[in-house]
Amino acid sequence: MKVAVVGATGMVGEVMLKVLAERNFPITELIPVASERSVGKILTYKGNDYTVVGLETAVSMKPDIALFSAGGGTSLEWAPKFAEAGTTVVDNSSAWRMDPTKKLVVPEINADVLTKEDKIIANPNCSTIQLVMALNPLHDKYKMKRVVVSTYQSVSGTGVKAVQQLENEIAGVEGEMAYPYPIGRNALPHCDVFLENGYTKEEMKLAREPQKIMGDRTFSISATAVRIPTAGGHSESVNVEFENDFDLAEVRQLLSETPGVVVQDDLENNSYPMPIYAHDKDEVFVGRIRRDETQPNTLNMWIVADNLRKGAATNTIQIAEYLAQNNLV
Ligand SMILES: NC(=O)c1ccc[n+]([C@@H]2O[C@H](COP(=O)([O-])OP(=O)(O)OC[C@H]3O[C@@H](n4cnc5c(N)ncnc54)[C@H](OP(=O)(O)O)[C@@H]3O)[C@@H](O)[C@H]2O)c1
């Protein structure tokens, strides 16, 4: 398959190349794409060198699949041009996620909604993906009513500039700021832009995307998204109220039987999920599973995943694998 990686020089793009190689995605021709600043740069994939091209050139090469992670503006402008040329686009930005004509997919949950007619497919937000991976099996069994989630998100979720800001602060070097405040030794209750309702765009992604992915609007989600000075991996404190009561052992069992989810919850041995140990892993880790003692049918848990892997690159590539395996491109 002829595969274009749009945003190949970025944080997500780099991990995409790594995951494509690891999973041995059937590539006959790789087309790395980035902004005009990077055209001509050499990237290595499976030991071979590839030259970065611009978007115009990439469209004219008519790839079978284009994996986009180059920001919302680039996706809005260029995904339709690729689609028109016959390419199927899987997009990591927020540009198409809530468009009712586009599918929003976490393969373990709703890959079956995909058809050959889907030419632009949206990959959910990183913090949404790890959340729904854990919520979906529990919702099937106990029916969720309301979820309250607070996130602890790493700087890699913002991109290369933010990682550089944290590194500069640690090294005591002045440099470009990705955030309005220092991030080292700090916590910013501010992920993405503020909206008119007082929430951030990231918080509204967490509130809306799960309903679309799970195909159910009967539950509600309230979110607070916080940026913390971890290099990689997002963590979430999640409180879920169900319609039906649950048994904690059964909750653990359900989660451990869910493909892509790992239960790490052994308090005697101080075992719980942490971002540094989720690094470079595709699984979503769940721990601190306990009953909320202040309210009936309510559960607390802690969910951690590598935002650049399952939160972005891996999920995108799983979608592409599903399309390839089911002859949908
Ligand atoms: N980081 C995450 O955890 C995460 C998770 C899910 C989704 N996403 C989404 O993925 C996208 C990329 O995120 P990132 O963290 O990888 O950002 P990043 O590190 O800043 O990389 C951005 C990439 O996009 C390219 N690009 C920027 N403007 C472009 C243009 N006008 N035309 C073509 N290419 C352009 C850049 O190329 P140059 O190197 O040439 O500038 C670079 O390859 C964003 O939409 C983000 O919301 C990120």
PDBQT file of the ligand as one rigid body, heavy atoms in Angstrom, charges set to zero:
ROOT
HETATM    1  N1  LIG A 401       0.796  15.063  20.728  1.00  0.00    +0.000 N 
HETATM    2  C1  LIG A 401      -0.257  14.305  20.982  1.00  0.00    +0.000 C 
HETATM    3  O1  LIG A 401      -0.339  13.595  22.015  1.00  0.00    +0.000 OA
HETATM    4  C2  LIG A 401      -1.406  14.259  20.049  1.00  0.00    +0.000 A 
HETATM    5  C3  LIG A 401      -2.372  13.282  20.266  1.00  0.00    +0.000 A 
HETATM    6  C4  LIG A 401      -3.452  13.207  19.396  1.00  0.00    +0.000 A 
HETATM    7  C5  LIG A 401      -3.531  14.082  18.354  1.00  0.00    +0.000 A 
HETATM    8  N2  LIG A 401      -2.581  15.028  18.155  1.00  0.00    +0.000 N 
HETATM    9  C6  LIG A 401      -2.737  15.917  17.003  1.00  0.00    +0.000 C 
HETATM   10  O2  LIG A 401      -1.768  15.596  16.013  1.00  0.00    +0.000 OA
HETATM   11  C7  LIG A 401      -1.361  16.772  15.342  1.00  0.00    +0.000 C 
HETATM   12  C8  LIG A 401       0.146  16.919  15.418  1.00  0.00    +0.000 C 
HETATM   13  O3  LIG A 401       0.556  16.953  16.771  1.00  0.00    +0.000 OA
HETATM   14  P1  LIG A 401       2.079  16.847  17.197  1.00  0.00    +0.000 P 
HETATM   15  O4  LIG A 401       2.074  16.777  18.662  1.00  0.00    +0.000 OA
HETATM   16  O5  LIG A 401       2.789  15.782  16.423  1.00  0.00    +0.000 OA
HETATM   17  O6  LIG A 401       2.622  18.305  16.720  1.00  0.00    +0.000 OA
HETATM   18  P2  LIG A 401       4.095  18.751  16.322  1.00  0.00    +0.000 P 
HETATM   19  O7  LIG A 401       5.097  17.948  17.039  1.00  0.00    +0.000 OA
HETATM   20  O8  LIG A 401       4.106  20.223  16.467  1.00  0.00    +0.000 OA
HETATM   21  O9  LIG A 401       4.209  18.384  14.737  1.00  0.00    +0.000 OA
HETATM   22  C9  LIG A 401       3.444  19.001  13.760  1.00  0.00    +0.000 C 
HETATM   23  C10 LIG A 401       3.697  18.353  12.406  1.00  0.00    +0.000 C 
HETATM   24  O10 LIG A 401       2.832  18.950  11.440  1.00  0.00    +0.000 OA
HETATM   25  C11 LIG A 401       3.599  19.498  10.378  1.00  0.00    +0.000 C 
HETATM   26  N3  LIG A 401       2.980  20.719   9.883  1.00  0.00    +0.000 N 
HETATM   27  C12 LIG A 401       2.704  21.835  10.585  1.00  0.00    +0.000 A 
HETATM   28  N4  LIG A 401       2.147  22.765   9.754  1.00  0.00    +0.000 NA
HETATM   29  C13 LIG A 401       2.058  22.197   8.535  1.00  0.00    +0.000 A 
HETATM   30  C14 LIG A 401       1.593  22.632   7.267  1.00  0.00    +0.000 A 
HETATM   31  N5  LIG A 401       1.071  23.866   7.098  1.00  0.00    +0.000 N 
HETATM   32  N6  LIG A 401       1.673  21.790   6.221  1.00  0.00    +0.000 NA
HETATM   33  C15 LIG A 401       2.195  20.550   6.374  1.00  0.00    +0.000 A 
HETATM   34  N7  LIG A 401       2.670  20.074   7.541  1.00  0.00    +0.000 NA
HETATM   35  C16 LIG A 401       2.595  20.890   8.605  1.00  0.00    +0.000 A 
HETATM   36  C17 LIG A 401       4.948  19.796  11.001  1.00  0.00    +0.000 C 
HETATM   37  O11 LIG A 401       5.910  19.897   9.981  1.00  0.00    +0.000 OA
HETATM   38  P3  LIG A 401       7.273  20.774  10.196  1.00  0.00    +0.000 P 
HETATM   39  O12 LIG A 401       8.189  19.914  11.005  1.00  0.00    +0.000 OA
HETATM   40  O13 LIG A 401       7.743  20.982   8.805  1.00  0.00    +0.000 OA
HETATM   41  O14 LIG A 401       6.863  22.022  10.904  1.00  0.00    +0.000 OA
HETATM   42  C18 LIG A 401       5.115  18.555  11.881  1.00  0.00    +0.000 C 
HETATM   43  O15 LIG A 401       5.497  17.449  11.088  1.00  0.00    +0.000 OA
HETATM   44  C19 LIG A 401      -2.150  17.914  15.971  1.00  0.00    +0.000 C 
HETATM   45  O16 LIG A 401      -3.302  18.132  15.185  1.00  0.00    +0.000 OA
HETATM   46  C20 LIG A 401      -2.519  17.382  17.317  1.00  0.00    +0.000 C 
HETATM   47  O17 LIG A 401      -3.680  17.972  17.812  1.00  0.00    +0.000 OA
HETATM   48  C21 LIG A 401      -1.506  15.118  18.972  1.00  0.00    +0.000 A 
ENDROOT
TORSDOF 0
